Amino acid sequence: MERVLVDILGLSTNPASGGAYALILREVHGERRLPIIIGAAEAQSIALEMEGIKPPRPLTHDLMKNIIAAFGAELQDIVIDDLRDGTFYAKLNIDNQQIDSRPSDAIALAVRYGVQIFVASNVMDEAAFVPEEEDEETPPKQQKPKQAAPKMSKLEQLQQLLKDAIDKENYEKAAALRDEIRKLESRD
């Protein structure tokens, strides 16, 4: 399996998301971004570790790290290796053994160990997006007189909404729009 090295770009939330967060992974040697929806507890665990904040008692992922160490094992890396029905799957590589994991738990452990995070190439090809670059040196475009906007197809409308969601860093909405666009494209 070909793997793509990624790092964590950040976490984003939306008040309408019911407590879910979008964890944004960034391709290290490329431009693609991969949003993964995770729960609040996992988001907190990842954020605390990334900020170097140590809670007074171990969190679940700290406990997992302690158990792995107690057995004399070591986490070597993690890989998000599958995407089925909108759900990501991951593996922990512990002493060359692959252990099934949710991506959020795998990433929470990866930040604790400081190990590399990979995504299978086919998963990146299927679920990642390339953000529109904003060139700060380019002068703003001149405003043209408003004309009647040409009719856009459903696909074009969704693509515009996706662009707007990404620009506003609403990655949860962007992920849902991406899935809707894929459904439309698969019908063609």
N, C-alpha and C positions, 0 to 999 in steps of 0.2 A: 504494500500500500504506500503510495506517495503521500508525503506529509508536508504541510506548510507550517513554518514557524510563525507564531503569533505572540503578541503581548497584549496586555490589558490597556485599552484606551480610557475606559471609564465606566461609570455606572450612571444610569439615568432613570428617573421615575416620572410617572404621570399620575396626577391625583385620581384620574378616572380608572386607573389600572387595578384597583382593588388590592393594593399592597405589593404588586409585582414590580420588578425592576428589569431594565434592559442592561445587560452586561455587554459592552462593546469590545470585541477583540479586533486588533489591527494586525494586518499582515506585516511582518518585519521587513521583508524584502519585496515589498509591493505596496499597492495603494488600497487594497480591498479592506472592507470592514465587515465583521460578522456580528450581528446582534443576537443575543440569546436571552430569552425571558427567564428570570430566576425569582425565587421567593425572597421575601424580606429578610429572613434569618440568614440565608446564605449570602445575600448582599451585604448585610451588616458584618458577617464574619470575614468576608473578603476585604471590605473597606477598612475595618479595624486593623487587620494585619498589614495592609498596604500603608496605612498611616502610622504604623509602629505603636499602636495603642494596645497595651496589654490589660485585659480585664482582670479583676482580682481572682476570679476562678476560671479554670479552663473552659472554653467553649467546646462544642462538640468536635470541631475540626482539630482543636488543640489536643483533645482526648484521643482522637484517631491517630494523630502524629505520635503521641506518647505510647499508644498500643503498638504501632508499627515498630517504634524504636525498642520497646520492651522485648519484642521477638527477634531483635537483632537484624531487622530488615531496613531497607532504605527505598524511598520513592525516587525513581530515576527520571521519569518524565510522565506527562499525561497526554492523551490524544483524544480529541473529539472525533470519533470515527464513523458515525452514522447519523442519518437524518431520516426518520420514518414518520409519515403522517404528521409532520410539523413538530416532532419531538426529537431533540438531539440526544445522542448516546455517547458515552465516553468510556475510556479505559485508563486505569492506573497501571503504570509499569513499575511493579515492586519486585526488585531482585529478578528481573526478566520474566516475571509472571504477570499476565494481563488480568486485571480484576475489573469487572463491570462497575460502572459508577454513573451517577448523574453528573453532567458537566459542571454544575455549580459546586458540588462537593469536591470534584476533581480539581477544579481551579482553586478552591479554598485551601486545599492541601498543597497545591503547586506553589502558591504564594508563601506558604509557611516554610516549605523546603527550599524555595528559590530555584525550582527546576523549570525547564522549558515546557511550554505549552504548544502543542501541535494540533492542527486540524487536518483531517484527510482531504486531499486535493479535490475529490469528487464532492465533498460536503461544501468546501469553499466555492466550487464552481456553481453549486446549486443554490446556496443560501446567502452568499456574500454580495455586497454592493460596493461600487466605487463612488465615493462622495464627489460632488461637484467642487472643483477647486475654486477658491476665491483668491484672485490675484490682487493684492493690495496696491501694486504699482500701476495697475490699469485704471485710468480715470473712469468715473462713473459714466454710464451710457447716457446720451442725450435723450430726454423725454420726447417721444414722438407724439403728435396729436392723436388723441384717442379715436380709434376706428372701431367699427363693429368687429368683434373677435370672430374669426372663422370657426365654424362648427367643428368640434373635436369629437373623435370617436370615443367610445367608452374606454378603450385601452389608453388613448392619449390623455384622457381625463384622469385615469388612475395613475398614469406615469407622472403627471403634473402634481397630483396630490402626494405621491411618494417623494418627489423632489422637495416639495414644501415641508413635509414631515421631517425629512433628513436635515433640511436647512434649519428647522426649528429644534433639532435634536430630540424629536419625539420618536425614538427608535421602536417603541412598542407599536405605534401606529404604522410606522414604516414597514415593520415586519409583516403586519396584517395586510397592508396594501401590496407588498411584494408577493405574498401568497395568492392574493386575488388576481394579480396580474398574471402569475404563472398559470392559474386555472384558465383564464381567458386565452392565453397564448397556446395552451395545450389543446383547446377546442379548435383552433385554426388548422 
